[in-house]
Amino acid sequence: MSVGIWRFFDGVPIGVLRETAAEIEELGFDAIWFGEFGGREAFTQASLLLAATSRLTIATGVARFDQRSSLAAEGAVRALGEAHPGRFIAGLGGHRPGARPLAALREYLDGMDAAELPGLPQPDPRPLRVLAALGPKLLDLAAERADGAHPYFVPPEHTAMARDRLGPGKYLAVEQAVVLDATPEAAHAIAREHVGPYVRQAPHHQANLRRLGFTDADLADGGSDRLVDAIVATGEQAVADRIQAHLDAGADHVCVQVLARTEKSYRRLADLLP
């Protein structure tokens, strides 16, 4: 069972970041994935996390391609791959205003692949490259131009579809949000608070949920109970079952985003895993 931790580190002091990374490694998780949104530059933060650990895989989940040139991204990926062999995964995604996501990301990958960096050869092993992919066309691009995909905000039904679209030889790392430390009523409220902004403000997530059979009624008012329960697992047994469901559906790795964390949340999660 390959399970990691997904979280935002925006606003977390570097000392706390290092302590958290060391704790996650000590508890036996396989990886840390982190988002890039209004905080530290993604590859700089990856370097901090890699330096704070000795075994963990560190993955950008994702580095936004609208924040840096393809040449800069390729240089950063190669440098991190050389400094920490086999421990870095370059997750790429995002949205460029005014551009079609598929065409913009394909153009960006072209730039990375064509980058001339004679003083920085491709490391061995080359870091895995995965794409933030939800819909069929982006999953096809991930199969064609990357080592796999990193879907976010998806139920196991999407994982099965993504595995079928990617094929058996590609790496599929799926994010799963959970609530562990709360009463059932409070856990559902926390889950709804997490889901609401995505169904209100993220057209790509709205479109993906509709592809999975959710209706306008499910997307209204911050998400129906059915939708909230499909996206966020609450309670220890439900969390363990949801992780297993993603793996059974074809995920190679599940990165768990623990909502409303306490000091013991990651230990409680580790205790759920064989």
Stockholm file with secondary structure:
# STOCKHOLM 1.0

chainA/1-274         MSVGIWRFFDGVPIGVLRETAAEIEELGFDAIWFGEFGGREAFTQASLLLAATSRLTIATGVARFDQRSSLAAEGAVRALGEAHPGRFIAGLGGHRPGARPLAALREYLDGMDAAELPGLPQPDPRPLRVLAALGPKLLDLAAERADGAHPYFVPPEHTAMARDRLGPGKYLAVEQAVVLDATPEAAHAIAREHVGPYVRQAPHHQANLRRLGFTDADLADGGSDRLVDAIVATGEQAVADRIQAHLDAGADHVCVQVLARTEKSYRRLADLLP
#=GR chainA/1-274 SS CCEEEEECCTTCCHHHHHHHHHHHHHTTCCEEEECCSSSSCHHHHHHHHHHTCSSCEEEESCEEGGGSCHHHHHHHHHHHHHHSTTCEEEEEECCCTTSCHHHHHHHHHHHHHTCCCTTSCCCSSCCEEEECCCSHHHHHHHHHHSSEECCCSCCHHHHHHHHHHHCTTSEEEEEEEEECSSCHHHHHHHHHHHHHHHHHHCHHHHHHHHHTTCCHHHHGGGCCHHHHHHHEEESHHHHHHHHHHHHHTTCSEEEEEEESCCTTHHHHHHHHCC
#=GC SS_cons         CCEEEEECCTTCCHHHHHHHHHHHHHTTCCEEEECCSSSSCHHHHHHHHHHTCSSCEEEESCEEGGGSCHHHHHHHHHHHHHHSTTCEEEEEECCCTTSCHHHHHHHHHHHHHTCCCTTSCCCSSCCEEEECCCSHHHHHHHHHHSSEECCCSCCHHHHHHHHHHHCTTSEEEEEEEEECSSCHHHHHHHHHHHHHHHHHHCHHHHHHHHHTTCCHHHHGGGCCHHHHHHHEEESHHHHHHHHHHHHHTTCSEEEEEEESCCTTHHHHHHHHCC
//
